């Protein structure tokens, strides 16, 4: 059961990734789009955003 989608599983966040997360969230991108851009799971992106108190747009 090889899930290549999570090749970076449990990797610590680098400073540049955190900055990019802030930028993308600021542009109103969805969790899915941000996760794809950062090659991280949506779960990871949500957790990090919560940690940094970043609001990610909910798609309506």
CHARMM-style PDB file with segment names, atoms N, HN, CA, C and O in Angstrom:
ATOM      1  N   UNK     1       0.849  -1.204   0.000  1.00  0.00      PROA
ATOM      2  CA  UNK     1       0.000   0.000   0.000  1.00  0.00      PROA
ATOM      3  C   UNK     1       0.880   1.248   0.000  1.00  0.00      PROA
ATOM      4  O   UNK     1       1.111   1.853   1.047  1.00  0.00      PROA
ATOM      5  N   UNK     2       1.354   1.618  -1.152  1.00  0.00      PROA
ATOM      6  HN  UNK     2       1.166   1.127  -2.002  1.00  0.00      PROA
ATOM      7  CA  UNK     2       2.268   2.748  -1.280  1.00  0.00      PROA
ATOM      8  C   UNK     2       1.507   4.009  -1.684  1.00  0.00      PROA
ATOM      9  O   UNK     2       1.023   4.115  -2.811  1.00  0.00      PROA
ATOM     10  N   UNK     3       1.405   4.952  -0.767  1.00  0.00      PROA
ATOM     11  HN  UNK     3       1.798   4.866   0.149  1.00  0.00      PROA
ATOM     12  CA  UNK     3       0.675   6.183  -1.056  1.00  0.00      PROA
ATOM     13  C   UNK     3       1.667   7.299  -1.371  1.00  0.00      PROA
ATOM     14  O   UNK     3       2.135   7.999  -0.473  1.00  0.00      PROA
ATOM     15  N   UNK     4       1.977   7.455  -2.635  1.00  0.00      PROA
ATOM     16  HN  UNK     4       1.597   6.887  -3.365  1.00  0.00      PROA
ATOM     17  CA  UNK     4       2.998   8.428  -3.031  1.00  0.00      PROA
ATOM     18  C   UNK     4       2.545   9.872  -2.838  1.00  0.00      PROA
ATOM     19  O   UNK     4       3.361  10.793  -2.873  1.00  0.00      PROA
ATOM     20  N   UNK     5       1.246  10.067  -2.634  1.00  0.00      PROA
ATOM     21  HN  UNK     5       0.583   9.319  -2.606  1.00  0.00      PROA
ATOM     22  CA  UNK     5       0.755  11.421  -2.434  1.00  0.00      PROA
ATOM     23  C   UNK     5       1.356  12.056  -1.174  1.00  0.00      PROA
ATOM     24  O   UNK     5       1.498  13.276  -1.095  1.00  0.00      PROA
ATOM     25  N   UNK     6       1.703  11.226  -0.203  1.00  0.00      PROA
ATOM     26  HN  UNK     6       1.587  10.235  -0.268  1.00  0.00      PROA
ATOM     27  CA  UNK     6       2.238  11.751   1.041  1.00  0.00      PROA
ATOM     28  C   UNK     6       3.719  11.427   1.189  1.00  0.00      PROA
ATOM     29  O   UNK     6       4.173  10.961   2.234  1.00  0.00      PROA
ATOM     30  N   UNK     7       4.460  11.686   0.113  1.00  0.00      PROA
ATOM     31  HN  UNK     7       4.092  12.064  -0.736  1.00  0.00      PROA
ATOM     32  CA  UNK     7       5.882  11.370   0.141  1.00  0.00      PROA
ATOM     33  C   UNK     7       6.639  12.208   1.180  1.00  0.00      PROA
ATOM     34  O   UNK     7       7.759  11.868   1.559  1.00  0.00      PROA
ATOM     35  N   UNK     8       6.024  13.298   1.634  1.00  0.00      PROA
ATOM     36  HN  UNK     8       5.114  13.575   1.326  1.00  0.00      PROA
ATOM     37  CA  UNK     8       6.697  14.163   2.600  1.00  0.00      PROA
ATOM     38  C   UNK     8       6.075  14.008   3.985  1.00  0.00      PROA
ATOM     39  O   UNK     8       6.118  14.938   4.791  1.00  0.00      PROA
ATOM     40  N   UNK     9       5.510  12.863   4.260  1.00  0.00      PROA
ATOM     41  HN  UNK     9       5.476  12.108   3.605  1.00  0.00      PROA
ATOM     42  CA  UNK     9       4.769  12.662   5.491  1.00  0.00      PROA
ATOM     43  C   UNK     9       5.549  13.066   6.744  1.00  0.00      PROA
ATOM     44  O   UNK     9       6.690  12.651   6.947  1.00  0.00      PROA
ATOM     45  N   UNK    10       4.907  13.882   7.574  1.00  0.00      PROA
ATOM     46  HN  UNK    10       3.980  14.219   7.409  1.00  0.00      PROA
ATOM     47  CA  UNK    10       5.479  14.318   8.852  1.00  0.00      PROA
ATOM     48  C   UNK    10       6.781  15.096   8.737  1.00  0.00      PROA
ATOM     49  O   UNK    10       7.571  15.142   9.680  1.00  0.00      PROA
ATOM     50  N   UNK    11       6.997  15.697   7.594  1.00  0.00      PROA
ATOM     51  HN  UNK    11       6.355  15.660   6.828  1.00  0.00      PROA
ATOM     52  CA  UNK    11       8.181  16.534   7.424  1.00  0.00      PROA
ATOM     53  C   UNK    11       7.971  17.835   8.184  1.00  0.00      PROA
ATOM     54  O   UNK    11       6.881  18.405   8.149  1.00  0.00      PROA
ATOM     55  N   UNK    12       9.007  18.310   8.871  1.00  0.00      PROA
ATOM     56  HN  UNK    12       9.893  17.847   8.899  1.00  0.00      PROA
ATOM     57  CA  UNK    12       8.842  19.617   9.525  1.00  0.00      PROA
ATOM     58  C   UNK    12       8.682  20.715   8.466  1.00  0.00      PROA
ATOM     59  O   UNK    12       9.231  20.617   7.369  1.00  0.00      PROA
ATOM     60  N   UNK    13       7.932  21.746   8.808  1.00  0.00      PROA
ATOM     61  HN  UNK    13       7.486  21.825   9.700  1.00  0.00      PROA
ATOM     62  CA  UNK    13       7.709  22.843   7.874  1.00  0.00      PROA
ATOM     63  C   UNK    13       8.932  23.747   7.840  1.00  0.00      PROA
ATOM     64  O   UNK    13       9.462  24.127   8.885  1.00  0.00      PROA
ATOM     65  N   UNK    14       9.371  24.084   6.655  1.00  0.00      PROA
ATOM     66  HN  UNK    14       8.941  23.775   5.807  1.00  0.00      PROA
ATOM     67  CA  UNK    14      10.476  25.027   6.505  1.00  0.00      PROA
ATOM     68  C   UNK    14       9.905  26.443   6.483  1.00  0.00      PROA
ATOM     69  O   UNK    14       8.730  26.649   6.177  1.00  0.00      PROA
ATOM     70  N   UNK    15      10.750  27.406   6.810  1.00  0.00      PROA
ATOM     71  HN  UNK    15      11.704  27.239   7.059  1.00  0.00      PROA
ATOM     72  CA  UNK    15      10.320  28.801   6.873  1.00  0.00      PROA
ATOM     73  C   UNK    15       9.724  29.277   5.547  1.00  0.00      PROA
ATOM     74  O   UNK    15       8.710  29.975   5.538  1.00  0.00      PROA
ATOM     75  N   UNK    16      10.348  28.904   4.431  1.00  0.00      PROA
ATOM     76  HN  UNK    16      11.171  28.337   4.437  1.00  0.00      PROA
ATOM     77  CA  UNK    16       9.836  29.348   3.128  1.00  0.00      PROA
ATOM     78  C   UNK    16       8.475  28.743   2.812  1.00  0.00      PROA
ATOM     79  O   UNK    16       7.653  29.370   2.144  1.00  0.00      PROA
ATOM     80  N   UNK    17       8.237  27.520   3.295  1.00  0.00      PROA
ATOM     81  HN  UNK    17       8.905  27.011   3.838  1.00  0.00      PROA
ATOM     82  CA  UNK    17       6.929  26.891   3.071  1.00  0.00      PROA
ATOM     83  C   UNK    17       5.859  27.620   3.884  1.00  0.00      PROA
ATOM     84  O   UNK    17       4.738  27.821   3.418  1.00  0.00      PROA
ATOM     85  N   UNK    18       6.216  28.005   5.086  1.00  0.00      PROA
ATOM     86  HN  UNK    18       7.127  27.842   5.465  1.00  0.00      PROA
ATOM     87  CA  UNK    18       5.270  28.718   5.942  1.00  0.00      PROA
ATOM     88  C   UNK    18       4.917  30.074   5.326  1.00  0.00      PROA
ATOM     89  O   UNK    18       3.756  30.483   5.335  1.00  0.00      PROA
ATOM     90  N   UNK    19       5.914  30.759   4.797  1.00  0.00      PROA
ATOM     91  HN  UNK    19       6.857  30.426   4.790  1.00  0.00      PROA
ATOM     92  CA  UNK    19       5.663  32.047   4.134  1.00  0.00      PROA
ATOM     93  C   UNK    19       4.751  31.857   2.930  1.00  0.00      PROA
ATOM     94  O   UNK    19       3.847  32.658   2.690  1.00  0.00      PROA
ATOM     95  N   UNK    20       4.999  30.785   2.173  1.00  0.00      PROA
ATOM     96  HN  UNK    20       5.733  30.135   2.368  1.00  0.00      PROA
ATOM     97  CA  UNK    20       4.176  30.520   0.993  1.00  0.00      PROA
ATOM     98  C   UNK    20       2.741  30.196   1.406  1.00  0.00      PROA
ATOM     99  O   UNK    20       1.788  30.606   0.742  1.00  0.00      PROA
ATOM    100  N   UNK    21       2.597  29.462   2.498  1.00  0.00      PROA
ATOM    101  HN  UNK    21       3.371  29.129   3.037  1.00  0.00      PROA
ATOM    102  CA  UNK    21       1.268  29.149   3.022  1.00  0.00      PROA
ATOM    103  C   UNK    21       0.522  30.446   3.339  1.00  0.00      PROA
ATOM    104  O   UNK    21      -0.645  30.598   2.981  1.00  0.00      PROA
ATOM    105  N   UNK    22       1.198  31.374   4.009  1.00  0.00      PROA
ATOM    106  HN  UNK    22       2.146  31.249   4.300  1.00  0.00      PROA
ATOM    107  CA  UNK    22       0.603  32.669   4.340  1.00  0.00      PROA
ATOM    108  C   UNK    22       0.184  33.419   3.072  1.00  0.00      PROA
ATOM    109  O   UNK    22      -0.911  33.976   3.001  1.00  0.00      PROA
ATOM    110  N   UNK    23       1.074  33.426   2.072  1.00  0.00      PROA
ATOM    111  HN  UNK    23       1.964  32.974   2.130  1.00  0.00      PROA
ATOM    112  CA  UNK    23       0.791  34.114   0.807  1.00  0.00      PROA
ATOM    113  C   UNK    23      -0.425  33.530   0.110  1.00  0.00      PROA
ATOM    114  O   UNK    23      -1.345  34.254  -0.274  1.00  0.00      PROA
ATOM    115  N   UNK    24      -0.419  32.208  -0.049  1.00  0.00      PROA
ATOM    116  HN  UNK    24       0.328  31.620   0.262  1.00  0.00      PROA
ATOM    117  CA  UNK    24      -1.499  31.546  -0.788  1.00  0.00      PROA
ATOM    118  C   UNK    24      -2.841  31.693  -0.068  1.00  0.00      PROA
ATOM    119  O   UNK    24      -3.876  31.915  -0.697  1.00  0.00      PROA
ATOM    120  N   UNK    25      -2.806  31.567   1.259  1.00  0.00      PROA
ATOM    121  HN  UNK    25      -1.965  31.387   1.770  1.00  0.00      PROA
ATOM    122  CA  UNK    25      -4.037  31.734   2.034  1.00  0.00      PROA
ATOM    123  C   UNK    25      -4.538  33.166   1.891  1.00  0.00      PROA
ATOM    124  O   UNK    25      -5.743  33.407   1.815  1.00  0.00      PROA
ATOM    125  N   UNK    26      -3.610  34.104   1.853  1.00  0.00      PROA
ATOM    126  HN  UNK    26      -2.632  33.908   1.914  1.00  0.00      PROA
ATOM    127  CA  UNK    26      -3.952  35.516   1.692  1.00  0.00      PROA
ATOM    128  C   UNK    26      -4.604  35.812   0.353  1.00  0.00      PROA
ATOM    129  O   UNK    26      -5.387  36.754   0.226  1.00  0.00      PROA
ATOM    130  N   UNK    27      -4.276  35.003  -0.640  1.00  0.00      PROA
ATOM    131  HN  UNK    27      -3.641  34.238  -0.537  1.00  0.00      PROA
ATOM    132  CA  UNK    27      -4.865  35.163  -1.976  1.00  0.00      PROA
ATOM    133  C   UNK    27      -6.233  34.509  -2.064  1.00  0.00      PROA
ATOM    134  O   UNK    27      -6.907  34.594  -3.091  1.00  0.00      PROA
ATOM    135  N   UNK    28      -6.644  33.853  -0.975  1.00  0.00      PROA
ATOM    136  HN  UNK    28      -6.097  33.784  -0.141  1.00  0.00      PROA
ATOM    137  CA  UNK    28      -7.968  33.236  -0.959  1.00  0.00      PROA
ATOM    138  C   UNK    28      -8.011  31.862  -1.601  1.00  0.00      PROA
ATOM    139  O   UNK    28      -9.073  31.423  -2.044  1.00  0.00      PROA
ATOM    140  N   UNK    29      -6.870  31.170  -1.659  1.00  0.00      PROA
ATOM    141  HN  UNK    29      -6.008  31.526  -1.298  1.00  0.00      PROA
ATOM    142  CA  UNK    29      -6.862  29.833  -2.238  1.00  0.00      PROA
ATOM    143  C   UNK    29      -7.445  28.813  -1.269  1.00  0.00      PROA
ATOM    144  O   UNK    29      -7.419  29.009  -0.054  1.00  0.00      PROA
ATOM    145  N   UNK    30      -7.968  27.725  -1.818  1.00  0.00      PROA
ATOM    146  HN  UNK    30      -7.989  27.566  -2.805  1.00  0.00      PROA
ATOM    147  CA  UNK    30      -8.558  26.670  -0.993  1.00  0.00      PROA
ATOM    148  C   UNK    30      -7.471  25.812  -0.359  1.00  0.00      PROA
ATOM    149  O   UNK    30      -6.317  25.835  -0.786  1.00  0.00      PROA
ATOM    150  N   UNK    31      -7.852  25.064   0.654  1.00  0.00      PROA
ATOM    151  HN  UNK    31      -8.790  25.046   1.001  1.00  0.00      PROA
ATOM    152  CA  UNK    31      -6.925  24.150   1.321  1.00  0.00      PROA
ATOM    153  C   UNK    31      -6.341  23.187   0.287  1.00  0.00      PROA
ATOM    154  O   UNK    31      -5.138  22.928   0.284  1.00  0.00      PROA
ATOM    155  N   UNK    32      -7.198  22.658  -0.589  1.00  0.00      PROA
ATOM    156  HN  UNK    32      -8.175  22.868  -0.587  1.00  0.00      PROA
ATOM    157  CA  UNK    32      -6.751  21.686  -1.599  1.00  0.00      PROA
ATOM    158  C   UNK    32      -5.699  22.298  -2.521  1.00  0.00      PROA
ATOM    159  O   UNK    32      -4.679  21.671  -2.808  1.00  0.00      PROA
ATOM    160  N   UNK    33      -5.947  23.519  -2.983  1.00  0.00      PROA
ATOM    161  HN  UNK    33      -6.775  24.029  -2.750  1.00  0.00      PROA
ATOM    162  CA  UNK    33      -5.012  24.186  -3.899  1.00  0.00      PROA
ATOM    163  C   UNK    33      -3.688  24.475  -3.198  1.00  0.00      PROA
ATOM    164  O   UNK    33      -2.620  24.309  -3.788  1.00  0.00      PROA
ATOM    165  N   UNK    34      -3.758  24.902  -1.959  1.00  0.00      PROA
ATOM    166  HN  UNK    34      -4.626  25.037  -1.481  1.00  0.00      PROA
ATOM    167  CA  UNK    34      -2.543  25.192  -1.187  1.00  0.00      PROA
ATOM    168  C   UNK    34      -1.757  23.904  -0.944  1.00  0.00      PROA
ATOM    169  O   UNK    34      -0.536  23.876  -1.093  1.00  0.00      PROA
ATOM    170  N   UNK    35      -2.463  22.846  -0.572  1.00  0.00      PROA
ATOM    171  HN  UNK    35      -3.456  22.869  -0.450  1.00  0.00      PROA
ATOM    172  CA  UNK    35      -1.819  21.549  -0.322  1.00  0.00      PROA
ATOM    173  C   UNK    35      -1.077  21.085  -1.574  1.00  0.00      PROA
ATOM    174  O   UNK    35       0.048  20.593  -1.497  1.00  0.00      PROA
ATOM    175  N   UNK    36      -1.725  21.250  -2.723  1.00  0.00      PROA
ATOM    176  HN  UNK    36      -2.640  21.650  -2.785  1.00  0.00      PROA
ATOM    177  CA  UNK    36      -1.120  20.844  -3.987  1.00  0.00      PROA
ATOM    178  C   UNK    36       0.116  21.694  -4.292  1.00  0.00      PROA
ATOM    179  O   UNK    36       1.147  21.170  -4.716  1.00  0.00      PROA
ATOM    180  N   UNK    37       0.008  22.993  -4.077  1.00  0.00      PROA
ATOM    181  HN  UNK    37      -0.829  23.418  -3.732  1.00  0.00      PROA
ATOM    182  CA  UNK    37       1.115  23.907  -4.352  1.00  0.00      PROA
ATOM    183  C   UNK    37       2.327  23.612  -3.460  1.00  0.00      PROA
ATOM    184  O   UNK    37       3.471  23.791  -3.878  1.00  0.00      PROA
ATOM    185  N   UNK    38       2.067  23.164  -2.241  1.00  0.00      PROA
ATOM    186  HN  UNK    38       1.138  23.019  -1.901  1.00  0.00      PROA
ATOM    187  CA  UNK    38       3.150  22.900  -1.293  1.00  0.00      PROA
ATOM    188  C   UNK    38       3.541  21.420  -1.237  1.00  0.00      PROA
ATOM    189  O   UNK    38       4.413  21.032  -0.460  1.00  0.00      PROA
ATOM    190  N   UNK    39       2.898  20.609  -2.056  1.00  0.00      PROA
ATOM    191  HN  UNK    39       2.189  20.924  -2.688  1.00  0.00      PROA
ATOM    192  CA  UNK    39       3.043  19.139  -2.028  1.00  0.00      PROA
ATOM    193  C   UNK    39       2.977  18.603  -0.600  1.00  0.00      PROA
ATOM    194  O   UNK    39       3.856  17.876  -0.138  1.00  0.00      PROA
ATOM    195  N   UNK    40       1.905  18.990   0.072  1.00  0.00      PROA
ATOM    196  HN  UNK    40       1.191  19.580  -0.304  1.00  0.00      PROA
ATOM    197  CA  UNK    40       1.619  18.489   1.413  1.00  0.00      PROA
ATOM    198  C   UNK    40       0.171  18.029   1.441  1.00  0.00      PROA
ATOM    199  O   UNK    40      -0.614  18.379   0.560  1.00  0.00      PROA
ATOM    200  N   UNK    41      -0.181  17.247   2.451  1.00  0.00      PROA
ATOM    201  HN  UNK    41       0.457  16.963   3.167  1.00  0.00      PROA
ATOM    202  CA  UNK    41      -1.563  16.794   2.548  1.00  0.00      PROA
ATOM    203  C   UNK    41      -2.444  17.955   3.004  1.00  0.00      PROA
ATOM    204  O   UNK    41      -1.966  18.900   3.631  1.00  0.00      PROA
ATOM    205  N   UNK    42      -3.728  17.874   2.684  1.00  0.00      PROA
ATOM    206  HN  UNK    42      -4.116  17.106   2.174  1.00  0.00      PROA
ATOM    207  CA  UNK    42      -4.663  18.911   3.120  1.00  0.00      PROA
ATOM    208  C   UNK    42      -4.681  18.977   4.639  1.00  0.00      PROA
ATOM    209  O   UNK    42      -4.795  20.051   5.229  1.00  0.00      PROA
ATOM    210  N   UNK    43      -4.565  17.799   5.264  1.00  0.00      PROA
ATOM    211  HN  UNK    43      -4.472  16.926   4.784  1.00  0.00      PROA
ATOM    212  CA  UNK    43      -4.568  17.715   6.722  1.00  0.00      PROA
ATOM    213  C   UNK    43      -3.400  18.515   7.306  1.00  0.00      PROA
ATOM    214  O   UNK    43      -3.565  19.276   8.260  1.00  0.00      PROA
ATOM    215  N   UNK    44      -2.234  18.327   6.720  1.00  0.00      PROA
ATOM    216  HN  UNK    44      -2.101  17.709   5.946  1.00  0.00      PROA
ATOM    217  CA  UNK    44      -1.025  19.015   7.162  1.00  0.00      PROA
ATOM    218  C   UNK    44      -1.185  20.529   7.021  1.00  0.00      PROA
ATOM    219  O   UNK    44      -0.821  21.288   7.918  1.00  0.00      PROA
ATOM    220  N   UNK    45      -1.734  20.954   5.884  1.00  0.00      PROA
ATOM    221  HN  UNK    45      -2.030  20.337   5.155  1.00  0.00      PROA
ATOM    222  CA  UNK    45      -1.943  22.380   5.626  1.00  0.00      PROA
ATOM    223  C   UNK    45      -2.914  22.963   6.653  1.00  0.00      PROA
ATOM    224  O   UNK    45      -2.684  24.048   7.188  1.00  0.00      PROA
ATOM    225  N   UNK    46      -4.002  22.234   6.923  1.00  0.00      PROA
ATOM    226  HN  UNK    46      -4.188  21.353   6.488  1.00  0.00      PROA
ATOM    227  CA  UNK    46      -4.990  22.698   7.905  1.00  0.00      PROA
ATOM    228  C   UNK    46      -4.364  22.835   9.289  1.00  0.00      PROA
ATOM    229  O   UNK    46      -4.573  23.827   9.986  1.00  0.00      PROA
ATOM    230  N   UNK    47      -3.590  21.818   9.674  1.00  0.00      PROA
ATOM    231  HN  UNK    47      -3.420  21.011   9.107  1.00  0.00      PROA
ATOM    232  CA  UNK    47      -2.954  21.843  10.993  1.00  0.00      PROA
ATOM    233  C   UNK    47      -1.996  23.017  11.129  1.00  0.00      PROA
ATOM    234  O   UNK    47      -1.992  23.715  12.143  1.00  0.00      PROA
ATOM    235  N   UNK    48      -1.187  23.227  10.099  1.00  0.00      PROA
ATOM    236  HN  UNK    48      -1.191  22.660   9.275  1.00  0.00      PROA
ATOM    237  CA  UNK    48      -0.209  24.322  10.126  1.00  0.00      PROA
ATOM    238  C   UNK    48      -0.928  25.669  10.159  1.00  0.00      PROA
ATOM    239  O   UNK    48      -0.525  26.575  10.889  1.00  0.00      PROA
ATOM    240  N   UNK    49      -1.987  25.798   9.370  1.00  0.00      PROA
ATOM    241  HN  UNK    49      -2.314  25.062   8.777  1.00  0.00      PROA
ATOM    242  CA  UNK    49      -2.744  27.044   9.331  1.00  0.00      PROA
ATOM    243  C   UNK    49      -3.335  27.334  10.709  1.00  0.00      PROA
ATOM    244  O   UNK    49      -3.327  28.476  11.168  1.00  0.00      PROA
ATOM    245  N   UNK    50      -3.836  26.309  11.352  1.00  0.00      PROA
ATOM    246  HN  UNK    50      -3.842  25.381  10.978  1.00  0.00      PROA
ATOM    247  CA  UNK    50      -4.422  26.467  12.686  1.00  0.00      PROA
ATOM    248  C   UNK    50      -3.347  26.925  13.674  1.00  0.00      PROA
ATOM    249  O   UNK    50      -3.574  27.806  14.502  1.00  0.00      PROA
ATOM    250  N   UNK    51      -2.179  26.307  13.563  1.00  0.00      PROA
ATOM    251  HN  UNK    51      -1.994  25.591  12.890  1.00  0.00      PROA
ATOM    252  CA  UNK    51      -1.050  26.641  14.423  1.00  0.00      PROA
ATOM    253  C   UNK    51      -0.662  28.113  14.272  1.00  0.00      PROA
ATOM    254  O   UNK    51      -0.367  28.786  15.259  1.00  0.00      PROA
ATOM    255  N   UNK    52      -0.664  28.601  13.048  1.00  0.00      PROA
ATOM    256  HN  UNK    52      -0.904  28.053  12.246  1.00  0.00      PROA
ATOM    257  CA  UNK    52      -0.273  29.981  12.761  1.00  0.00      PROA
ATOM    258  C   UNK    52      -1.457  30.946  12.740  1.00  0.00      PROA
ATOM    259  O   UNK    52      -1.306  32.125  12.420  1.00  0.00      PROA
ATOM    260  N   UNK    53      -2.638  30.428  13.087  1.00  0.00      PROA
ATOM    261  HN  UNK    53      -2.761  29.470  13.348  1.00  0.00      PROA
ATOM    262  CA  UNK    53      -3.861  31.235  13.076  1.00  0.00      PROA
ATOM    263  C   UNK    53      -4.087  31.924  11.724  1.00  0.00      PROA
ATOM    264  O   UNK    53      -4.407  33.111  11.655  1.00  0.00      PROA
ATOM    265  N   UNK    54      -3.911  31.144  10.657  1.00  0.00      PROA
ATOM    266  HN  UNK    54      -3.651  30.180  10.713  1.00  0.00      PROA
ATOM    267  CA  UNK    54      -4.151  31.635   9.299  1.00  0.00      PROA
ATOM    268  C   UNK    54      -5.554  31.207   8.897  1.00  0.00      PROA
ATOM    269  O   UNK    54      -5.951  30.058   9.089  1.00  0.00      PROA
ATOM    270  N   UNK    55      -6.287  32.145   8.341  1.00  0.00      PROA
ATOM    271  HN  UNK    55      -5.965  33.078   8.185  1.00  0.00      PROA
ATOM    272  CA  UNK    55      -7.618  31.789   7.861  1.00  0.00      PROA
ATOM    273  C   UNK    55      -7.523  31.366   6.403  1.00  0.00      PROA
ATOM    274  O   UNK    55      -7.000  32.104   5.567  1.00  0.00      PROA
ATOM    275  N   UNK    56      -8.030  30.178   6.103  1.00  0.00      PROA
ATOM    276  HN  UNK    56      -8.455  29.579   6.781  1.00  0.00      PROA
ATOM    277  CA  UNK    56      -8.055  29.684   4.730  1.00  0.00      PROA
ATOM    278  C   UNK    56      -9.497  29.740   4.238  1.00  0.00      PROA
ATOM    279  O   UNK    56     -10.424  29.289   4.912  1.00  0.00      PROA
ATOM    280  N   UNK    57      -9.659  30.301   3.052  1.00  0.00      PROA
ATOM    281  HN  UNK    57      -8.906  30.668   2.504  1.00  0.00      PROA
ATOM    282  CA  UNK    57     -10.992  30.464   2.491  1.00  0.00      PROA
ATOM    283  C   UNK    57     -11.721  29.132   2.380  1.00  0.00      PROA
ATOM    284  O   UNK    57     -11.164  28.137   1.918  1.00  0.00      PROA
ATOM    285  N   UNK    58     -12.961  29.136   2.807  1.00  0.00      PROA
ATOM    286  HN  UNK    58     -13.413  29.945   3.182  1.00  0.00      PROA
ATOM    287  CA  UNK    58     -13.818  27.968   2.615  1.00  0.00      PROA
ATOM    288  C   UNK    58     -14.510  28.149   1.280  1.00  0.00      PROA
ATOM    289  O   UNK    58     -15.096  29.199   1.017  1.00  0.00      PROA
ATOM    290  N   UNK    59     -14.446  27.131   0.434  1.00  0.00      PROA
ATOM    291  HN  UNK    59     -13.970  26.278   0.647  1.00  0.00      PROA
ATOM    292  CA  UNK    59     -15.110  27.254  -0.862  1.00  0.00      PROA
ATOM    293  C   UNK    59     -16.609  27.086  -0.695  1.00  0.00      PROA
ATOM    294  O   UNK    59     -17.081  26.192   0.008  1.00  0.00      PROA
ATOM    295  N   UNK    60     -17.346  27.969  -1.359  1.00  0.00      PROA
ATOM    296  HN  UNK    60     -16.963  28.695  -1.930  1.00  0.00      PROA
ATOM    297  CA  UNK    60     -18.805  27.906  -1.245  1.00  0.00      PROA
ATOM    298  C   UNK    60     -19.385  27.360  -2.523  1.00  0.00      PROA
ATOM    299  OT1 UNK    60     -20.603  27.225  -2.639  1.00  0.00      PROA
TER     300      UNK     60
END
